[in-house]
Amino acid sequence: MNQPLASLLRPKTLKDFVGQTHLVGEGKPLRLAIENHQIFSMIFWGPPGVGKTTLAKIIAHESQADLYELSAVSASKDDIKKIIGNGEHGLVKKILFLDEIHRFNKAQQDFLLPYVESGLLTLIGATTENPSFEVISPLLSRCRVFTLKELGEEEVREIINRASKVLKVKISKAPRDWLIQMANGDARQAITMIDNAFTLYGGLTIDNLKQTLQNSFLRFDKKGEEHYNTISAFIKSMRASNPDAALYYLARMVEAGEDPKFIARRMVIFASEDIGMANSNALLLANQVFQAVTTIGYPECAINLAHGVVYLATSPKNRSAYDGLRSAQKDIHTYGNLPIPLVLRNAETQLMKDLDYGKGYEKYTKADLLPDKLKGKKYFKEIKKK
């Protein structure tokens, strides 16, 4: 097998594409755009191994466009200039697939903007980070953002079955189920483990797959499993109020060159999600850490991160605000937009006043202000401090 397994398995058309049915299913927005050859600049936001690169290739193929692939980690302005050429509109559409677009700094994005504006380039960016934070507003406003989801178990199973057919090797239920759990919705991870196990051992048993995973030279890069395992361990260590473990996983990310803003954003989220009402100052400090790493950068900002990590890890925890939000969201999905009580409505016109909008409103009332169907519901369940 001369080609990597991932290349052999990569779908060429939407018919063979697995996952993202909310975008490419019958009648869905991205599918309609591809079928009607109405290609525009867009950004794919989602976890690794869910089809961002494959979709870009399918779009280019279906629209008969020239596809140019760059990684924002290593790409420069000169690379873009070469793609642009003489700056004239040609007969063939040029699509630039820019992987990890969040790694492009502001100056690089500013340079790219006029070519996207003029239509010389159709941009397809891919990112695992929220583009609202990492892509400049003028460029973001000229792109449509599509959110991709991690693959479901049945979708990963389908990809594993295809891989076993390509390799002409049987895979029994036990190793297949093990692979599905280890992949955690990441098709690339499953394919890489299958490819490496088959190359090294010639078979796909659980033992072979485990041995493959344990080989250090087969570790996934920071876009893959190790990246997400480390940030997960980091958050869970702070949640467990264990500053030593939290500092260790912080150090691993720092030494690997992880974006300090990525780490700091997780700390800001953690301050409200896990500490919350137990110590509201945690959110203030986490925001100050984010501002510090944005201003200072590596290597010194690692000290700011360590300061914040120890504070968050040793702070008391209270998830009542977070749990209350999730409970309220669940009711919204269950009941939809229930009628707002008349007493809370804004009476802007005489007709509204005649309909009793705002009638009987008291600023500091202790009355239940929820919609009738939810009267008596308690979302915020205060946890008494010990």
C-alpha positions in Angstrom: 0.0 0.0 0.0 1.9 3.1 -1.3 -0.7 5.7 -0.3 -1.6 6.4 3.4 -4.8 4.8 4.4 -6.4 8.2 5.1 -5.7 9.2 1.5 -7.3 6.0 0.2 -10.4 6.4 2.3 -10.9 10.1 1.6 -14.4 10.6 -0.1 -14.4 12.3 -3.5 -18.1 13.2 -3.5 -20.8 14.0 -1.0 -22.4 10.6 -1.7 -19.5 8.9 0.2 -19.0 11.6 2.8 -19.7 10.4 6.4 -21.2 12.7 9.1 -22.3 16.4 9.3 -25.8 15.6 8.0 -26.9 19.0 9.5 -24.8 20.6 6.8 -24.6 18.2 3.9 -27.8 16.1 4.2 -30.6 16.5 1.7 -31.8 20.1 1.5 -29.2 21.3 4.0 -27.3 24.6 3.3 -23.9 23.4 2.4 -25.2 20.6 0.2 -27.4 23.1 -1.7 -24.5 25.5 -2.2 -22.3 22.7 -3.6 -25.0 21.2 -5.8 -25.9 24.7 -7.2 -22.2 25.6 -7.6 -22.8 28.7 -5.4 -19.4 28.6 -3.7 -18.6 31.4 -1.3 -15.9 32.1 1.3 -16.5 30.1 4.5 -15.0 28.9 7.7 -15.3 25.3 9.0 -15.2 25.3 12.8 -15.1 22.0 14.7 -12.9 19.4 16.4 -10.2 17.5 14.5 -11.0 14.5 12.3 -14.6 15.4 11.4 -14.1 16.2 7.7 -13.1 19.8 7.3 -10.3 19.1 4.8 -12.4 16.5 2.9 -15.3 18.9 2.5 -12.9 21.6 1.1 -11.6 19.1 -1.5 -15.2 18.0 -2.4 -16.2 21.7 -2.9 -13.3 22.4 -5.1 -13.9 19.2 -7.2 -17.6 19.8 -7.6 -17.1 23.5 -8.5 -14.3 22.6 -10.9 -12.0 25.1 -9.1 -8.3 25.0 -8.4 -7.6 24.1 -4.8 -4.6 25.5 -3.0 -3.9 24.1 0.4 -1.9 26.0 3.1 -1.4 25.6 6.8 -1.5 28.9 8.7 1.3 27.5 11.0 3.9 27.8 8.2 2.3 29.8 5.4 3.5 33.4 4.6 2.3 36.3 2.6 4.6 35.1 -0.3 2.7 31.8 -0.4 -0.6 33.8 -1.0 1.1 36.0 -3.6 2.1 33.0 -5.6 -1.5 31.7 -5.6 -2.8 35.1 -6.6 -0.4 35.4 -9.5 -0.9 38.5 -11.6 -4.0 39.5 -9.7 -6.4 39.1 -12.5 -9.6 37.2 -12.5 -9.1 34.0 -14.4 -11.6 31.5 -16.0 -11.0 29.0 -13.2 -12.1 29.8 -9.6 -9.2 29.7 -7.1 -10.1 28.2 -3.6 -7.6 28.7 -0.8 -8.0 26.1 1.9 -6.3 27.6 5.0 -5.9 25.0 7.7 -5.7 26.3 11.3 -6.7 29.8 10.2 -6.7 30.9 13.8 -2.8 30.7 13.6 -2.8 33.6 11.1 -1.9 36.8 12.9 -3.8 40.1 12.3 -1.3 41.4 9.8 -1.5 38.2 7.7 -5.3 38.2 7.8 -5.3 41.9 6.8 -3.2 41.0 3.8 -5.6 38.2 2.8 -8.7 40.4 3.2 -8.7 42.4 -0.1 -8.2 39.2 -2.2 -11.2 37.6 -0.6 -13.2 40.9 -0.9 -12.5 41.1 -4.6 -13.3 37.5 -5.3 -9.8 36.7 -6.6 -9.7 34.1 -3.8 -12.5 32.0 -2.3 -11.4 31.3 1.2 -12.2 28.1 3.1 -10.7 28.3 6.5 -10.6 25.5 9.0 -10.2 25.9 12.8 -10.7 24.1 16.0 -11.0 27.5 17.8 -14.0 29.8 18.0 -13.5 32.1 14.9 -15.2 34.9 16.7 -12.0 35.2 18.8 -9.4 34.4 16.3 -10.5 35.8 12.9 -10.6 39.6 12.3 -14.1 41.1 12.0 -13.8 42.3 8.4 -12.6 38.9 7.2 -15.2 37.0 9.3 -18.0 39.2 8.0 -17.1 38.0 4.4 -17.3 34.3 5.4 -20.1 32.1 6.4 -19.2 30.0 9.4 -20.3 26.3 9.5 -20.0 24.4 12.7 -19.0 20.8 12.3 -19.7 18.2 15.0 -17.7 15.3 16.3 -18.7 12.1 14.6 -21.2 9.7 16.2 -20.4 6.1 17.1 -22.2 4.7 14.0 -20.4 7.2 11.8 -17.0 6.1 13.1 -18.1 2.5 12.8 -18.8 3.1 9.1 -15.4 4.6 8.5 -13.7 1.7 10.4 -15.6 -0.8 8.2 -14.5 1.0 5.1 -10.9 0.9 6.3 -11.0 -2.8 6.9 -12.3 -3.4 3.4 -9.6 -1.3 1.8 -6.9 -3.2 3.8 -8.7 -6.5 3.1 -8.4 -7.4 6.7 -11.2 -8.5 9.1 -11.8 -6.6 12.3 -13.9 -8.3 15.0 -16.4 -6.7 17.2 -14.2 -6.2 20.3 -11.4 -4.3 18.6 -13.9 -2.3 16.5 -15.8 -1.2 19.7 -12.4 -0.4 21.3 -11.5 1.8 18.4 -14.8 3.6 18.4 -14.4 4.6 22.0 -10.7 5.6 21.6 -11.5 7.7 18.5 -14.0 9.8 20.5 -15.6 11.2 17.3 -12.3 11.7 15.5 -12.2 9.8 12.2 -8.5 10.7 11.6 -7.5 9.2 14.9 -9.3 5.9 14.2 -7.8 5.7 10.7 -4.3 6.5 12.0 -4.5 3.7 14.6 -5.7 1.2 12.1 -3.0 2.2 9.5 -0.2 2.0 12.0 -1.4 -1.3 13.7 -1.8 -2.9 10.3 1.6 -1.7 9.1 3.5 -2.8 12.3 1.6 -6.0 13.1 -0.4 -7.0 10.1 -3.6 -7.4 12.1 -6.2 -5.4 14.0 -6.5 -6.9 17.5 -7.0 -4.9 20.7 -3.4 -5.7 21.7 -2.0 -4.5 18.4 -4.0 -1.3 18.6 -2.9 -0.7 22.2 0.8 -1.3 21.3 0.4 1.1 18.4 -1.0 3.8 20.7 1.7 3.4 23.2 4.6 3.9 20.8 5.8 7.4 21.4 6.7 8.1 17.8 3.1 7.5 16.8 1.8 10.1 19.2 -0.7 12.5 17.6 0.3 16.2 17.2 -1.3 19.0 19.2 -4.3 19.1 16.8 -5.1 15.6 17.8 -5.7 13.3 20.7 -2.7 14.5 22.9 -3.9 18.1 22.6 -7.4 17.3 23.9 -6.2 14.8 26.5 -3.9 17.4 28.0 -6.4 20.2 28.2 -8.9 17.7 29.7 -6.4 16.7 32.4 -5.6 20.3 33.1 -9.3 21.3 33.6 -10.1 18.2 35.7 -7.1 18.8 37.9 -8.2 22.4 38.7 -11.7 21.1 39.3 -10.3 18.6 41.8 -8.5 21.5 43.6 -5.2 19.9 42.8 -2.7 22.7 42.0 0.3 20.3 41.5 -1.4 18.3 38.8 -2.8 21.5 37.2 0.7 23.1 37.1 2.2 19.9 35.6 -0.4 19.8 32.7 0.0 23.5 32.2 3.8 23.0 31.9 3.2 20.3 29.3 1.1 22.6 27.2 3.6 25.5 27.6 6.5 23.3 26.6 4.6 22.0 23.6 4.0 25.6 22.4 0.3 25.6 23.0 -1.3 29.0 22.2 -1.4 30.8 25.7 -4.7 32.4 24.7 -6.2 29.0 24.2 -5.2 28.0 27.8 -6.3 31.4 29.2 -9.8 31.2 27.6 -10.4 27.8 29.2 -9.4 29.3 32.5 -12.0 32.1 32.0 -14.7 29.6 31.3 -13.6 27.5 34.3 -13.8 30.5 36.6 -17.6 30.8 36.0 -18.4 27.1 35.3 -16.7 25.5 38.3 -16.0 28.2 40.8 -18.9 30.5 40.1 -20.7 31.9 43.1 -18.1 30.4 45.5 -15.7 33.2 44.5 -16.7 35.7 41.9 -13.3 37.3 42.0 -12.0 34.2 40.1 -13.6 35.5 36.9 -11.9 38.9 37.3 -8.5 37.3 37.8 -9.0 34.8 34.9 -9.8 37.7 32.6 -6.7 39.6 33.9 -4.7 36.5 33.0 -6.2 36.5 29.5 -5.3 40.1 29.1 -1.8 39.5 30.4 -1.0 36.7 28.0 -2.4 38.7 25.1 -0.2 41.6 25.9 3.0 39.8 27.0 3.2 36.5 25.1 5.7 33.8 25.6 7.9 33.1 27.4 7.0 35.4 30.3 3.3 34.9 30.1 3.7 31.4 31.3 4.2 32.9 34.8 0.9 34.7 34.5 -0.8 31.4 33.5 0.8 29.7 36.5 -0.4 32.4 38.9 -4.0 32.1 37.6 -3.9 28.3 37.6 -2.9 28.0 41.3 -5.6 30.6 42.2 -8.3 28.8 40.4 -7.3 25.3 41.6 -7.2 26.3 45.2 -10.4 28.4 45.1 -13.7 26.9 46.5 -16.0 25.5 43.8 -19.7 26.1 43.2 -21.4 25.1 39.9 -24.9 26.3 40.9 -25.0 29.1 38.3 -23.8 26.8 35.5 -26.2 24.0 36.5 -29.0 26.5 36.6 -28.3 27.8 33.1 -28.2 24.2 31.7 -31.5 23.4 33.5 -33.2 26.5 32.1 -31.9 25.7 28.6 -33.3 22.2 28.8 -36.7 23.6 29.6 -36.5 26.0 26.6 -35.8 23.1 24.3 -38.7 21.2 25.9 -41.3 23.9 26.0 -40.1 26.5 23.5 -40.7 30.2 24.0 -43.4 30.2 26.6 -45.6 33.4 27.0 -43.9 36.0 29.2 -46.2 37.0 32.1 -48.1 40.3 31.3 -46.7 41.9 34.4 -43.2 41.7 32.9 -44.0 43.0 29.5 -43.1 46.5 28.3 -46.1 48.7 27.6 -44.9 50.9 24.8 -48.3 51.8 23.4 -51.8 52.5 24.7 -53.0 49.3 23.2 -50.4 47.4 25.2 -51.5 49.2 28.3 -55.1 48.3 27.6 -54.0 44.7 27.3 -52.6 44.9 30.9 -48.9 44.9 29.8 -46.9 45.8 32.8 -49.9 46.1 35.1 -49.1 45.6 38.7 -45.3 45.5 38.2 -43.3 46.1 41.3 -39.5 46.5 41.2 -38.6 44.4 44.2 -41.4 41.9 44.2 -40.9 38.4 45.7 -43.6 37.0 43.3 -42.8 34.1 40.9 -41.9 35.8 37.6 -41.6 32.6 35.5 -44.1 31.7 32.7 -47.2 30.0 34.0 -46.1 26.5 32.9 -42.9 26.8 34.9 -44.2 28.4 38.1 -42.3 27.1 41.2 -39.3 25.9 39.1 -35.9 26.6 40.8 -33.0 26.8 38.4 -30.6 28.4 40.9 -30.1 26.1 43.8 -27.8 28.0 46.2 -25.1 25.9 47.8 -24.4 26.9 51.3 -20.7 27.6 52.0 -19.2 25.2 54.4 
